Amino acid sequence: MMYRLMAALKRPLVHLFYRFPPAGLEPERLGVYLNGLVDRAHLSGDVAEIGCNIGGTAVLASTALRHMGWTGTYICYDTFSGFVQDQFDVDAGLGTPRNRSRMFAANSVALARTLLRFHGCEDVKLVKGDVTATSPQDLSPSYSAILLDIDLSEPTYLALKMFWPRVCSGGAIYVDDCCEESIWKARLGYERFRAESGLPTTYKAGLGILYKE
C-alpha cells in the first residue's frame, strides 16, 4: 500500500521530479545501447525493453529511433511494482542484498505512462506483468533489439529463452548488470543461456550482448 501511494504521489509532480528522463542504465551502458539501436534502425522489427521501471530509458531510446526514421513499436515489459518475490529470493540466496527487494516497488503503469506522455512518447507500449509469464499475444513476431534489465538470474534466463527466437537477423539483445562485481545476478542467467545456446560471450561496459547472425 505504501509503495502504491508513493507512486500515486509522484504522478502530478512528474514535471518537477523528472524534467529530464531518468535513465536506468549507467551512462556508458546507455551509450552502448543507444548506439546499437541507431545501428539497427534500418531493420524491420520492434524493440523491447524488459524491466523499464518508470520509463526513462524508453524515452531516450524511442526518441532516438524516431529521429532515425524508425517506424516500429517500442514495447516496455515490467511488473510496474518491483521484483517478483520468489525470483528475488533465489538471488538473495546467491548474495544479492535482501534490502534491495523493494527497490523498484514505488511504481505503476499510470506513473510510467504519465512520464512518457510528458516527454512526448505516448506511442511507447506498456505491458504489465512478470515477463516470464507473458502471453504470446503480447509478443511481437520480430524484434530488432532488446534491452533486458531485470537484474535477477532466473527471469533473465527465462526471458532470453522466450525472446531470442524472435530476434531478427542482424538484431541483438543487451543484458544489463553483467559485470562481475555487480550485486545483481543477471550475469548468471546470461551465461547459462549463452552456454546452452552455443553463442559467443560478448561483454561491453557491463552489458552482456547476444548478436543474431
Order of alpha helices (4+ residues) and beta strands (2+ residues): alpha-alpha-alpha-beta-alpha-beta-alpha-alpha-beta-beta-alpha-beta-alpha-beta-beta
